[in-house]
Amino acid sequence: MDAFLIVGVAEALLIIALILSKKQKGLWDYTLAAYFGLFGINILLSYLEILNRINGYPIPFIIHTSTPVIFLHGPVLWLYIKSLTTQKFVFKPTYLLHFVPFLAIVLVFYFQIYSLPHNQRIAIDSSGAFKNNISYPIILAAVAIVSQGYFIWGLLLLRRYNRRIKGFFSSVEHIDLSWLRFLLLSATICYALISTLYISNYIMGLLSFNFMQLIGFILASAYVLLLGFYGLKQGNVFVSSNISVDLDRTSAIQPETAPLEKGDE
């Protein structure tokens, strides 16, 4: 299982290398690389937290550092989809509001865990006392609601985009984002399984937190491996095509006469 987590981190790095190796890159490419980078960081921190508990907490400062990073996944993925499906995309300061949940969780953890002396942090984690805080079930619910909310939002943006391009092009084989739908649907399933695991265990208390964390991030590693396999198999998962027409015009071009950019034919 340890090897599986390490492979998940390595796969995330491979995907990032494939994305950044593209000759022509847009903001969406860097954002997608950041999304997989967050997965790699999350899996690595989780692996280190597990090793930390097993080996008597030799590095106590990493206790509960993986959880806040989860709240970055949804906003970064949303930003990727937004930039990819919006022509003439410009980052707006209001988009920073998407990162408020992450900052809020960091603040909560700072007062409950990060600001404490190492011996107290170890005692709280080893005894599982952190699960007695009212913030614990709230954070579990927030992970489920925020992540699923962003994935559903992403699917709606994607649906709207596909409807718009079909009004301009008779063939959308090279410009639709069906692979992105696969990414979103698989993410929805992965996060749903992980959230169900944590919430069910909070109610019934059958498994240790260490085991839950291991299973949860094994599922996350499987998700990254699945995307990597799908990307290598499809060959064009991480390729984005520019559209030569203005999708914001009030009248669509007839499918028979819709112009395609060179290379989209």
Secondary structure as GFF3:
##gff-version 3
##sequence-region A 1 265
A	DSSP	alpha_helix	2	20	.	.	.	ID=ss1
A	DSSP	alpha_helix	27	54	.	.	.	ID=ss2
A	DSSP	three_ten_helix	60	62	.	.	.	ID=ss3
A	DSSP	alpha_helix	67	85	.	.	.	ID=ss4
A	DSSP	three_ten_helix	93	99	.	.	.	ID=ss5
A	DSSP	alpha_helix	100	109	.	.	.	ID=ss6
A	DSSP	pi_helix	110	114	.	.	.	ID=ss7
A	DSSP	alpha_helix	118	127	.	.	.	ID=ss8
A	DSSP	three_ten_helix	129	132	.	.	.	ID=ss9
A	DSSP	alpha_helix	135	166	.	.	.	ID=ss10
A	DSSP	alpha_helix	178	204	.	.	.	ID=ss11
A	DSSP	alpha_helix	209	234	.	.	.	ID=ss12
###
